[in-house]
Amino acid sequence: MLMISSLKCGQFFNVFVLSILLLTGYGQSGSKSKIDSLMNVISLQLDDTSKLQNLLLITKEYKNTDPMEAIRFADLSLKLSDQLDIPYGQADALYEKANLYKLTGRLDSAQFFSERAIAICDSIHDSKRLADNRLLYASIVRNKGETDLAYVNYKNALQTFIQLHDSSGMINVYNGLGIIFKIKGILDSAAFYYQESIRLCEKTASLQNISAGMINLGKVYMALGDFENTKKYLFESIRFAEKYNRINHLVIAYTNLGIVAYSENDFDLALDYYNQALPWSEQIQDMSGMANLFNNIGNIYFQQKKDNARAYSYYNKALGIFRNIGHKSGLLVNLMNIAVIHEGWGNFERALRINDTCLQIAKEIGALDKQETIYQNSMAVYTQMGNYKKAFDYQTIYYELKDSIYNLEKTEIIANLTLAYEKEKDQARILALENENLQKDLALKKRTNQRNLYLVGGSGAILVFLLILFYTRQKNRKDQIIAEQKIMQLEEEKIPGCKFHR
């Protein structure tokens, strides 16, 4: 949030007007009333930091309802920041622009603005803004398939968030890291980070952010074929997403429920889930979400009715979007489906060329699980062509890759996933019990030490008393002897010629 500097008279009036509007219109439900109130405020404001702050607030309010209008206000915020020469204002405006371009799927533009924001935050040594922008940048390049670059930025952001005790930032980083390991097919690491995000949401009562972790953990179970746990976590995510109005999470959750229904051969239910997700995706102009839905609807028509022409038309809709927004992981899945269509039509050479392109993309983004599928698909094509040598070569590579990816038994992974979080809770309880016992031991030691101190003190006092008593008795005895000697001397002096021997 921007800090407001010293206020001029005109600025005081604007703040006063803002306060009245906040009490009347701004507190009403819905973004529309908030935007209207803020628009009334900025119409009365000078070009100052207060107006800049309100422009950024309008940008955020428009983000979920009208992204294009949000971009327009982000541009106005950036222009005013440049005019006032306020670096943190420039960084905030660029952050909003990058985020909006990411949400609407224009990843190249999002990356450009994010890099500008990072440079500004670095120059003014603003660690919080720098971490927020690195987090956003990691998400952008991850969606472009640059997982290694994303990983580095997530780790840098996490280090800062930990130092700042920023739980919200840490939660987002954990989810991002989980996605990267999910893409790479390292499911146990992915699950670990998703569980960390859920645990931190519960610990800090940040339940508005928990739906993302629930979705992602559900997707891990989906990759393992455990659909019951997949649905459990996806429905939980929907409950939280509806409560906190996370429309983007609703899109993802219903899309994945459709994938589960599709995997269970309930194609009508899958199509119903996709149709629930599509309007929300269009509402927030989630281009990647829409492309995924088009691709998945194409899968239904291909699988259910063997209507390859209709499936191909949906795949092409998705293909155009994925290419325009530079979404490599989505493009990869889409091209793999198109290759299967061409295989079914007997266009074997075309299918193999597309598979080669898919393999190149999969290697670029480190998608080992997709590489496995591509080798398997190419093996099937060569078999149909009668080229058994090539088919055998691809089969060999397929099995080698499969063994390297799934080096753990699925049942063991599922058991670990189920027990991991409970184990952590048990460890926490053990630590609490140990701490309680430690406190009891310390209290017992304290009481023992006090008792020993009292005993030592008492014994010392008795010893001193006995020493004093002994000294007193010895002194009295000595005094008595001296007195007796004096008496005898006096008696001696009284009797002449008489002498006592001592």
Secondary structure, DSSP 8 states (H G I E B T S, - for coil): --------HHHHHHHHHHHHHIIIIITSSSHHHHHHHHHHHHTT--SSHHHHHHHHHHHHHHTTT-HHHHHHHHHHHHHHHHHHT-HHHHHHHHHHHHHHHHHTT-HHHHHHHHHHHHHHHHHTT-HHHHHHHHHHHHHHHHHTT-HHHHHHHHHHHHHHHHHHT-HHHHHHHHHHHHHHHHHTT-HHHHHHHHHHHHHHHHHTT-GGGHHHHHHHHHHHHHHTT-HHHHHHHHHHHHHHHHHTT-HHHHHHHHHHHHHHHHHTT-HHHHHHHHHHHHHHHHHTT-HHHHHHHHHHHHHHHHHHS--HHHHHHHHHHHHHHHHHHT-HHHHHHHHHHHHHHHHHTT-HHHHHHHHHHHHHHHHHHT-HHHHHHHHHHHHHHHHHHT-HHHHHHHHHHHHHHHHHH--S-HHHHHHHHHHHHHHHHHHHHHHHHHHHHHHHHHHHHHHHHHHHHHHHHHHHHHHHHHHHHHHHHHHHHHHHHHHHHHHHHHHHHHSTT-----
